[in-house]
């Protein structure tokens, strides 16, 4: 199963944000064992660097967070077509729209997020972490 992982879930794992860290850890274990293939958008990497640096107050730790993401995930390109589709969608949350249209562009099987409400108009199936973990038998 090829799944776009929402930025917040990646950050939950990298920064060990409670109460979500345990589920995020299980998702990354599923990626590491090949049960799923994790994807993130290219723009997620800049968000990870910025938020990690702010959270840890360390450029080196922020760089490490980006490196871990690059190692674990497939990176979806954010090109003009994706951005135009996201913009034209009229969705209030542009970041969510970009993630949706990256998933569409890459023909992914699902989007994994804690904010399922933000992805209601997605044509790609949207799963919560609990739903995906249940499907995986974890």
C-alpha positions in Angstrom: 0.0 0.0 0.0 1.4 3.4 -1.0 0.4 6.1 1.5 0.9 9.8 1.7 1.8 10.6 5.3 0.5 14.0 6.5 3.2 16.3 7.9 1.9 16.2 11.4 2.3 12.4 11.7 5.9 12.6 10.5 6.5 15.4 13.1 4.7 13.3 15.8 7.3 10.6 15.2 10.4 12.8 14.8 9.7 15.0 17.8 8.0 12.3 19.9 4.9 14.5 20.3 2.4 13.1 22.8 -0.2 11.7 22.8 0.5 10.8 19.1 4.1 9.5 19.2 3.2 5.8 19.8 0.9 5.6 16.8 3.4 7.4 14.6 6.1 5.0 15.8 3.9 2.1 14.6 3.4 3.7 11.2 7.2 4.2 10.8 7.7 0.5 11.8 5.3 -0.5 9.1 7.2 1.6 6.6 10.5 0.1 7.7 9.2 -3.5 7.4 7.7 -2.8 3.9 4.1 -3.2 5.0 3.5 0.3 3.5 5.4 2.7 1.3 5.4 6.1 2.9 5.3 9.3 0.8 5.6 12.9 1.8 5.4 16.0 -0.3 8.5 18.0 -1.1 7.1 20.9 0.8 6.8 18.7 3.9 10.6 18.7 4.2 10.8 22.4 4.6 8.0 22.3 7.2 9.8 19.6 9.1 13.1 21.6 9.1 11.3 24.8 10.3 9.2 23.1 13.0 12.0 20.8 14.2 14.4 23.7 14.5 11.8 25.8 16.4 11.0 22.9 18.7 14.5 21.7 19.4 16.3 25.0 19.0 19.0 23.1 17.1 19.8 23.4 13.4 21.6 20.1 13.6 18.6 18.3 15.0 16.4 19.9 12.3 18.8 18.6 9.7 18.7 15.2 11.2 14.9 15.2 11.1 15.0 16.0 7.4 17.6 13.3 6.8 15.5 10.7 8.6 12.5 11.7 6.5 14.5 11.5 3.3 15.7 8.0 4.3 12.3 6.6 5.2 10.0 8.3 2.6 9.5 8.6 -1.1 9.3 12.4 -1.9 6.3 13.5 -4.1 7.3 16.4 -6.4 5.4 19.6 -5.9 5.3 21.0 -9.4 3.2 23.7 -11.1 0.4 21.3 -12.0 0.0 20.1 -8.4 0.1 23.7 -7.2 -2.5 24.9 -9.8 -4.8 22.0 -9.0 -4.5 22.7 -5.3 -5.2 26.4 -5.8 -8.1 25.8 -8.1 -9.7 23.3 -5.7 -10.8 26.2 -3.5 -9.9 24.3 -0.3 -9.5 26.6 2.6 -6.3 24.8 3.8 -3.8 25.2 0.9 -1.3 22.8 2.5 -3.9 20.0 2.7 -4.9 20.7 -0.9 -1.2 20.4 -2.0 -1.0 17.1 -0.2 -4.2 15.8 -1.8 -3.1 16.7 -5.3 0.3 15.2 -4.8 -1.4 12.0 -3.8 -3.6 12.2 -6.9 -0.6 12.9 -9.1 1.3 9.9 -7.7 -1.8 7.7 -7.8 -1.4 6.8 -4.2 -3.7 4.4 -2.4 -4.5 6.6 0.6 -3.7 9.7 2.6 -2.9 9.2 6.3 -3.8 12.1 8.6 -5.0 13.0 12.1 -7.1 15.7 10.5 -9.5 13.7 8.4 -11.9 16.7 8.3 -9.4 18.7 6.3 -9.3 16.1 3.6 -13.1 15.5 3.1 -13.0 16.5 -0.6 -10.1 14.2 -1.4 -10.7 11.7 -4.2 -7.9 9.6 -2.6 -9.1 7.6 0.4 -8.3 9.2 3.7 -7.4 7.1 6.7 -6.7 8.0 10.4 -3.7 6.4 12.0 -6.0 4.1 13.9 -7.7 2.9 10.7 -4.5 2.2 8.9 -3.0 0.4 11.9 -6.2 -1.7 12.2 -5.9 -2.6 8.5 -2.2 -3.6 9.1 -3.2 -5.7 12.1 -1.1 -3.6 14.5 
